Amino acid sequence: MQQPHISAYRGRRIHMVGIGGSSMSGLAEMLARDGFMVAGTNRDEGYTLSHLRGLGIEARAGHHPDMVEGAALLVYSAAIPEEDPERQQAFALGIPQMERAVLLGELMAGHNQQVCIAGTHGKTTTSGMLAQALFALGADPTVHIGGSLDAIGGSVRAGGKGFFVAEACEFNRSFLHMPVTMALLLNIEEDHLDTYGDMAHVEEAYGQFLAQLPKDGVIIVHGEDPRALRVARAAGREVLTFGLDSRSDYQISGLGYDASGHAAFVLMHGGKALCHAALQVRGIYNALHAAAALVAVHRLGLDVVKAAQALGAFTGVHRRFEHTGMVQGMAMYHDYGHNPAEMQAAVGMAAMQGKRVIAVMQPHTFSRVKSLFDAYLTCTSEADITLVTDIYAAREKDPGDIHSRQLVKGMRANGLSAFLTPTFDDVEHWLLAHGKPGDLVITMGCGNINLLNIQMQQQEDQKLLAQGRRNDGD
């Protein structure tokens, strides 16, 4: 029996398991704004749950099967197994269940243009750039991205029916549920091999995603990524390439950086300069992300010069090389990067600032560490020091045969100055004992490592406040 469309549940209560996730929290907001009653649970407490509660959404930390009773539908993320207590309760009560990606796909349907950003990494930043550009152009986009963007007031924006901008996540083949009229394919690299097994199946899934484009659909692809280019050309749709190569349909020309590593370039097309972009974000990867967004704007027939000006005000999506404060004279940053390629890019941006760089890595999932083990050993080579926490299990159980101490041993064998700091307290003690004023500390991971930045900043603020009080009393 086919499950009813999400619109059939408007005005009825929807229970969301994993409501604190980057995508799920955004979907909860979209549903609540559209007249649905929403409640849900998340494994950990945090800012996202507080934010949702501020919107009137009941959001609790932990397992609460009792909350499922009376719900008309349960929505779960791909990381939530059938054994989850709340899903089991829904099975017992005969409550229908819908996977997150299916819900997103149904919300996207009905828009004139579904612009989906796909790739192993860079999706959130590129989606944020495109969303900010379209918003500045008055195109009134509807947006769902995996991070909070100040320009749209969060991770979602309910706009018109003209454009829907969304990340197309490859985990668990989620992007196969998404309607798409324009695809931005940034890269295809090794990741999620627990889902796919090998790169041949990864490429196959991307090919299936691109096959969902209509015959007149457009694929915008980084022309210097061999896998991405191969998969794009095999899709039988119009393909537009971007990159540094002069053979690209859209070429990044005159790429340069200011003293802080902020990128600037001219975007060329057909031998002519389309626009000049001067960014407030760092490094070559962000230049590529901006180029992809600008190509999309140009192909959609919108003002690319004004779009480039809008990107000049783009300061990043939260948890993407985000400056979180100063602790004991050290500049603290956080980045959501959780596979070796993303961590390498984040450390590279940090290194451009000319400071001693201390990278704090929270490896994400046992399966990813095992499948990409060798890449983890060198991805922070541009950092002066690497601290490694315990592996963040997320959806997995500890298999007992992989540990962060093995990563540290391998890093040292590759010439890195690496230290095992299993807990957040261990990291903080190391940094306060060995860090120096002027250091740049970047914490990396998509688990809860961002809480370390918050923990250290709160303690720093309390210390400064206490010092201020003592000074006032002198």
C-alpha positions as CSV (number, residue, x, y, z in Angstrom):
1,M,0.0,0.0,0.0
2,Q,1.4,3.4,-1.1
3,Q,2.1,5.8,1.8
4,P,0.1,9.1,1.6
5,H,1.9,12.3,0.5
6,I,3.2,14.4,3.4
7,S,0.5,17.0,2.7
8,A,-2.1,14.4,4.0
9,Y,-0.7,14.9,7.5
10,R,-1.0,18.7,7.7
11,G,-2.6,19.7,11.0
12,R,-1.7,16.3,12.6
13,R,1.3,15.5,14.8
14,I,4.5,14.3,13.2
15,H,7.2,12.7,15.4
16,M,10.8,13.1,14.2
17,V,13.5,10.8,15.5
18,G,16.9,12.5,15.2
19,I,15.3,15.9,15.1
20,G,18.6,17.6,16.1
21,G,20.4,16.6,12.9
22,S,21.4,19.3,10.5
23,S,18.8,18.2,7.9
24,M,16.1,16.9,10.2
25,S,16.0,20.2,12.3
26,G,15.6,22.1,9.1
27,L,12.8,19.9,7.9
28,A,11.1,20.3,11.3
29,E,11.2,24.0,10.9
30,M,9.7,23.8,7.4
31,L,6.9,21.5,8.5
32,A,6.1,23.7,11.5
33,R,5.9,26.8,9.4
34,D,3.6,25.0,6.9
35,G,1.0,24.1,9.5
36,F,2.1,20.7,10.7
37,M,2.4,19.8,14.4
38,V,5.9,18.7,15.0
39,A,7.7,17.0,18.0
40,G,10.8,14.8,18.2
41,T,13.8,13.5,20.0
42,N,17.6,13.5,19.6
43,R,20.3,11.5,21.2
44,D,22.1,14.6,22.6
45,E,21.1,17.9,24.0
46,G,22.5,21.0,22.3
47,Y,21.8,24.3,20.6
48,T,19.6,22.8,17.9
49,L,17.1,21.4,20.4
50,S,17.1,24.8,22.2
51,H,16.5,26.5,18.9
52,L,13.6,24.2,18.0
53,R,12.0,24.6,21.4
54,G,12.2,28.4,20.9
55,L,10.0,27.9,17.8
56,G,7.4,26.0,19.8
57,I,8.5,22.6,18.8
58,E,8.7,19.9,21.6
59,A,12.2,18.5,21.2
60,R,13.7,16.3,23.9
61,A,17.1,14.6,24.3
62,G,17.2,10.8,24.8
63,H,14.8,8.0,23.9
64,H,11.1,8.7,24.6
65,P,8.8,6.1,23.1
66,D,5.9,7.6,24.9
67,M,6.1,10.6,22.6
68,V,5.2,8.4,19.7
69,E,1.7,7.7,20.9
70,G,-0.9,9.8,19.1
71,A,1.4,10.7,16.3
72,A,0.1,10.4,12.7
73,L,3.5,9.8,11.2
74,L,7.1,9.1,12.3
75,V,9.9,10.6,10.4
76,Y,13.4,9.2,10.9
77,S,16.9,9.9,9.5
78,A,18.9,7.2,7.7
79,A,21.1,6.8,10.7
80,I,18.2,5.6,12.9
81,P,17.9,1.8,12.8
82,E,14.7,-0.2,13.0
83,E,15.7,-1.3,16.5
84,D,15.4,2.3,17.8
85,P,12.9,2.3,20.7
86,E,10.7,5.0,19.1
87,R,10.6,3.3,15.8
88,Q,9.7,0.0,17.5
89,Q,6.9,1.8,19.3
90,A,5.6,3.1,16.0
91,F,5.7,-0.4,14.5
92,A,3.7,-1.7,17.5
93,L,1.1,1.1,17.2
94,G,0.8,0.8,13.4
95,I,2.0,4.3,12.9
96,P,3.4,4.9,9.3
97,Q,7.1,5.8,9.0
98,M,8.9,7.9,6.4
99,E,12.6,8.3,5.9
100,R,14.0,11.8,5.9
101,A,15.1,11.9,2.3
102,V,11.6,10.9,1.1
103,L,10.1,13.7,3.1
104,L,12.6,16.2,1.6
105,G,11.9,15.0,-1.9
106,E,8.1,15.4,-1.3
107,L,8.6,19.0,0.0
108,M,10.7,19.8,-3.1
109,A,8.2,18.6,-5.6
110,G,6.0,21.3,-7.1
111,H,8.8,23.9,-7.4
112,N,9.7,25.1,-10.9
113,Q,13.4,24.5,-10.5
114,Q,15.0,22.1,-8.1
115,V,18.7,23.0,-7.9
116,C,20.6,20.2,-6.1
117,I,24.2,20.4,-5.0
118,A,26.0,17.0,-4.9
119,G,29.5,15.8,-4.1
120,T,31.6,14.2,-1.4
121,H,32.4,17.6,0.2
122,G,31.6,21.3,-0.3
123,K,27.8,20.8,-0.6
124,T,26.8,23.0,2.4
125,T,29.1,25.9,1.5
126,T,28.1,25.9,-2.2
127,S,24.4,25.6,-1.3
128,G,24.8,28.4,1.1
129,M,26.5,30.6,-1.5
130,L,23.8,29.9,-4.1
131,A,21.1,30.5,-1.6
132,Q,22.6,33.8,-0.5
133,A,23.1,34.9,-4.1
134,L,19.5,34.0,-5.1
135,F,18.1,35.7,-2.0
136,A,20.1,38.9,-2.8
137,L,18.8,38.8,-6.4
138,G,15.2,38.8,-5.2
139,A,14.6,35.3,-6.6
140,D,12.8,34.3,-3.4
141,P,14.4,30.8,-3.1
142,T,13.1,28.0,-0.8
143,V,16.2,26.6,0.8
144,H,17.2,23.5,2.8
145,I,20.9,23.1,3.6
146,G,22.9,21.3,6.2
147,G,24.1,24.3,8.2
148,S,23.0,27.6,9.5
149,L,23.3,30.6,7.2
150,D,22.9,34.0,8.7
151,A,21.6,35.5,5.4
152,I,18.5,33.3,5.4
153,G,18.2,33.1,9.2
154,G,19.0,29.4,9.7
155,S,19.3,26.2,7.7
156,V,15.9,26.6,5.9
157,R,14.0,29.3,4.1
158,A,10.4,29.0,3.0
159,G,10.2,31.0,-0.3
160,G,8.3,30.9,-3.5
161,K,7.7,28.1,-5.9
162,G,10.4,29.2,-8.4
163,F,13.6,27.8,-6.9
164,F,14.3,25.1,-4.3
165,V,18.0,24.9,-3.4
166,A,19.0,21.7,-1.6
167,E,22.0,19.6,-0.7
168,A,21.9,16.2,-2.4
169,C,23.4,13.8,0.2
170,E,24.8,10.5,-1.1
171,F,24.7,8.7,2.3
172,N,22.4,5.8,2.1
173,R,21.6,6.9,-1.5
174,S,19.4,9.6,0.0
175,F,19.7,11.8,-3.1
176,L,17.8,9.2,-5.2
177,H,14.6,10.5,-3.6
178,M,15.1,14.1,-4.7
179,P,13.5,15.7,-7.8
180,V,16.2,17.7,-9.7
181,T,16.2,20.0,-12.7
182,M,19.8,21.4,-12.3
183,A,22.6,19.5,-10.6
184,L,25.9,20.9,-9.3
185,L,28.4,18.1,-9.0
186,L,31.4,19.3,-7.1
187,N,33.5,16.1,-6.7
188,I,33.3,12.3,-6.2
189,E,35.8,10.9,-3.7
190,E,36.0,8.0,-1.3
191,D,33.5,8.1,1.5
192,H,30.5,6.2,2.8
193,L,32.0,2.9,1.7
194,D,30.0,1.3,4.5
195,T,27.0,2.0,2.3
196,Y,28.5,1.4,-1.2
197,G,31.3,-1.1,-0.7
198,D,33.6,0.3,-3.4
199,M,34.0,3.3,-5.7
200,A,32.3,1.6,-8.6
201,H,29.0,1.5,-6.7
202,V,29.6,5.1,-5.5
203,E,29.8,6.3,-9.1
204,E,26.8,4.2,-10.0
205,A,24.7,5.9,-7.4
206,Y,25.7,9.4,-8.6
207,G,24.8,8.2,-12.2
208,Q,21.4,7.2,-10.9
209,F,20.9,10.6,-9.3
210,L,21.8,12.4,-12.5
211,A,19.5,10.2,-14.5
212,Q,16.6,11.8,-12.5
213,L,17.2,15.1,-14.4
214,P,14.8,15.8,-17.2
215,K,16.2,15.5,-20.7
216,D,16.7,19.3,-20.8
217,G,18.3,19.3,-17.4
218,V,21.7,20.8,-16.8
219,I,24.7,19.3,-14.9
220,I,27.3,21.8,-13.7
221,V,30.5,19.9,-12.8
222,H,34.0,20.6,-11.7
223,G,35.9,19.7,-14.8
224,E,39.1,18.8,-13.0
225,D,37.6,16.0,-11.0
226,P,38.0,12.9,-13.2
227,R,35.3,10.8,-11.5
228,A,32.7,13.6,-11.4
229,L,33.4,14.6,-15.0
230,R,33.1,11.0,-16.2
231,V,29.8,10.4,-14.4
232,A,28.4,13.7,-15.6
233,R,29.2,13.0,-19.3
234,A,27.7,9.6,-19.1
235,A,24.3,11.0,-17.9
236,G,23.2,12.1,-21.4
237,R,22.3,15.7,-20.2
238,E,23.8,19.1,-21.0
239,V,27.1,19.4,-19.1
240,L,28.8,22.6,-18.2
241,T,32.3,22.5,-16.6
242,F,34.0,25.0,-14.3
243,G,37.5,25.1,-12.9
244,L,40.9,26.6,-13.3
245,D,41.6,24.8,-16.6
246,S,41.3,27.1,-19.6
247,R,39.3,24.3,-21.3
248,S,36.5,24.6,-18.8
249,D,33.3,26.2,-20.0
250,Y,33.6,28.6,-17.1
251,Q,37.1,29.4,-16.0
252,I,38.4,30.8,-12.8
253,S,41.0,33.3,-13.9
254,G,43.5,35.5,-12.0
255,L,42.9,33.6,-8.7
256,G,44.7,35.3,-5.8
257,Y,44.5,35.7,-2.1
258,D,44.8,38.5,0.4
259,A,47.0,38.3,3.5
260,S,44.4,36.3,5.3
261,G,43.9,33.8,2.5
262,H,40.6,35.3,1.2
263,A,40.1,34.4,-2.5
264,A,39.4,36.6,-5.4
265,F,39.0,35.8,-9.1
266,V,37.4,36.6,-12.4
267,L,34.9,34.2,-13.9
268,M,35.4,33.8,-17.6
269,H,33.0,32.3,-20.1
270,G,33.4,32.1,-23.9
271,G,36.6,34.2,-23.6
272,K,34.8,37.0,-21.8
273,A,34.8,38.1,-18.2
274,L,31.4,37.6,-16.6
275,C,32.1,39.0,-13.2
276,H,34.8,39.6,-10.5
277,A,34.4,37.9,-7.1
278,A,36.2,39.0,-4.0
279,L,35.4,36.6,-1.2
280,Q,35.5,36.8,2.6
281,V,36.2,33.0,2.8
282,R,39.5,31.4,2.3
283,G,41.3,29.1,0.0
284,I,41.0,27.5,-3.5
285,Y,38.1,25.2,-2.4
286,N,35.9,28.2,-1.6
287,A,36.8,29.8,-4.9
288,L,35.6,26.6,-6.6
289,H,32.4,26.6,-4.6
290,A,31.8,30.2,-5.5
291,A,32.4,29.5,-9.1
292,A,29.9,26.7,-9.1
293,A,27.2,28.9,-7.6
294,L,27.9,31.7,-10.1
295,V,27.7,29.3,-13.0
296,A,24.3,28.2,-11.7
297,V,23.1,31.8,-11.5
298,H,24.3,32.5,-15.0
299,R,22.7,29.4,-16.4
300,L,19.4,30.3,-14.7
301,G,19.5,33.6,-16.6
302,L,20.0,35.8,-13.6
303,D,22.4,38.7,-12.9
304,V,25.8,37.1,-12.3
305,V,27.5,40.4,-11.5
306,K,25.1,41.2,-8.7
307,A,25.4,37.5,-7.6
308,A,29.2,37.9,-7.3
309,Q,28.7,41.1,-5.3
310,A,26.4,39.1,-2.9
311,L,29.0,36.4,-2.5
312,G,31.4,39.2,-1.4
313,A,29.3,39.4,1.7
314,F,29.2,35.6,2.3
315,T,31.1,34.9,5.5
316,G,30.4,31.2,5.6
317,V,27.9,28.7,7.0
318,H,28.1,28.0,10.7
319,R,30.4,25.0,11.5
320,R,32.3,25.6,8.2
321,F,35.7,27.1,9.2
322,E,33.8,29.2,11.7
323,H,35.7,31.4,14.1
324,T,34.3,30.7,17.5
325,G,36.4,33.0,19.8
326,M,39.7,33.5,21.5
327,V,41.0,31.3,24.4
328,Q,44.2,32.2,26.2
329,G,45.3,34.2,23.1
330,M,44.6,31.3,20.7
331,A,42.2,31.8,17.8
332,M,39.6,29.0,18.0
333,Y,37.9,27.7,14.8
334,H,35.6,24.8,14.1
335,D,34.9,23.0,10.8
336,Y,32.3,20.3,10.1
337,G,34.7,18.4,7.9
338,H,34.6,14.7,8.8
339,N,36.4,12.8,6.1
340,P,40.1,13.2,5.3
341,A,39.6,15.3,2.2
342,E,37.4,17.8,4.1
343,M,39.9,17.9,7.0
344,Q,42.8,18.4,4.6
345,A,40.9,21.4,3.0
346,A,40.1,22.9,6.5
347,V,43.7,22.6,7.7
348,G,44.9,24.1,4.4
349,M,42.8,27.1,5.0
350,A,44.1,27.4,8.5
351,A,47.7,27.2,7.3
352,M,47.2,30.1,4.9
353,Q,47.0,32.5,7.9
354,G,50.7,32.1,8.8
355,K,50.1,31.0,12.4
356,R,51.1,27.8,14.2
357,V,48.2,25.5,13.5
358,I,46.9,22.9,16.0
359,A,44.3,20.6,14.4
360,V,41.9,18.7,16.7
361,M,40.4,15.8,14.9
362,Q,37.3,13.9,16.0
363,P,37.3,10.8,13.7
364,H,33.7,10.1,12.7
365,T,32.4,6.5,12.7
366,F,34.4,3.3,13.0
367,S,33.6,2.2,9.4
368,R,34.8,5.4,7.9
369,V,38.1,5.3,9.8
370,K,38.7,1.8,8.7
371,S,37.8,2.3,5.1
372,L,39.8,5.6,4.8
373,F,42.5,4.8,7.4
374,D,45.6,5.6,5.3
375,A,44.1,9.0,4.2
376,Y,43.5,10.0,7.8
377,L,47.2,9.5,8.6
378,T,48.3,12.5,6.4
379,C,45.3,14.7,6.0
380,T,46.5,17.1,8.7
381,S,50.1,17.3,7.5
382,E,49.9,21.1,7.0
383,A,49.1,21.5,10.7
384,D,52.0,21.9,13.1
385,I,50.4,19.6,15.7
386,T,47.5,17.2,15.5
387,L,45.3,16.1,18.5
388,V,43.1,13.1,18.0
389,T,40.0,12.4,20.2
390,D,38.2,9.1,20.5
391,I,36.2,8.0,17.4
392,Y,32.7,9.4,17.4
393,A,30.4,6.3,17.0
394,A,27.3,8.1,15.7
395,R,25.0,5.4,14.3
396,E,27.5,2.6,14.9
397,K,28.6,0.2,17.6
398,D,32.3,-0.2,18.5
399,P,33.6,-3.2,16.7
400,G,36.6,-3.4,19.0
401,D,39.3,-3.5,16.3
402,I,39.9,0.2,15.6
403,H,40.9,2.9,17.9
404,S,42.3,6.5,17.7
405,R,45.6,5.3,19.2
406,Q,46.2,3.5,15.9
407,L,45.6,6.7,14.0
408,V,48.1,8.6,16.2
409,K,50.7,5.8,15.7
410,G,50.3,6.0,12.0
411,M,50.4,9.7,11.9
412,R,53.7,9.7,13.8
413,A,55.1,7.1,11.4
414,N,54.3,9.6,8.6
415,G,56.2,12.4,10.4
416,L,53.3,14.2,12.0
417,S,53.4,15.6,15.5
418,A,50.3,13.8,16.8
419,F,48.9,13.2,20.3
420,L,46.1,11.1,21.6
421,T,43.6,13.3,23.6
422,P,40.6,11.0,24.0
423,T,38.1,13.3,25.8
424,F,37.3,17.0,25.5
425,D,38.8,17.6,28.9
426,D,42.0,15.9,27.7
427,V,42.1,18.2,24.6
428,E,41.4,21.3,26.7
429,H,44.1,20.4,29.3
430,W,46.6,19.9,26.4
431,L,45.8,23.2,24.7
432,L,45.9,25.2,27.9
433,A,49.2,23.6,28.9
434,H,51.0,23.7,25.5
435,G,49.1,26.2,23.4
436,K,50.6,29.6,22.8
437,P,49.1,33.1,22.2
438,G,48.9,33.5,18.4
439,D,48.1,29.8,17.7
440,L,45.2,28.9,15.5
441,V,43.3,25.9,16.8
442,I,40.8,24.2,14.5
443,T,38.5,21.5,15.8
444,M,37.1,19.2,13.0
445,G,34.3,16.7,12.9
446,C,30.5,16.4,12.3
447,G,29.9,14.8,15.7
448,N,29.9,16.9,18.9
449,I,33.4,18.3,18.7
450,N,32.0,21.8,18.3
451,L,31.0,21.5,21.9
452,L,34.6,21.6,22.9
453,N,34.9,25.2,21.4
454,I,31.8,26.2,23.4
455,Q,33.2,24.6,26.6
456,M,36.5,26.3,26.3
457,Q,35.0,29.7,25.4
458,Q,32.6,29.6,28.3
459,Q,35.4,28.9,30.7
460,E,37.5,31.6,29.2
461,D,34.7,34.1,29.5
462,Q,34.1,33.1,33.1
463,K,37.8,33.6,33.8
464,L,37.9,37.0,32.2
465,L,34.7,38.0,34.1
466,A,36.2,37.0,37.4
467,Q,39.4,38.9,36.6
468,G,37.3,42.0,35.8
469,R,35.4,41.7,39.1
470,R,38.7,41.4,40.9
471,N,40.0,44.5,39.1
472,D,36.8,46.4,39.9
473,G,37.3,45.6,43.6
474,D,41.0,46.8,43.7
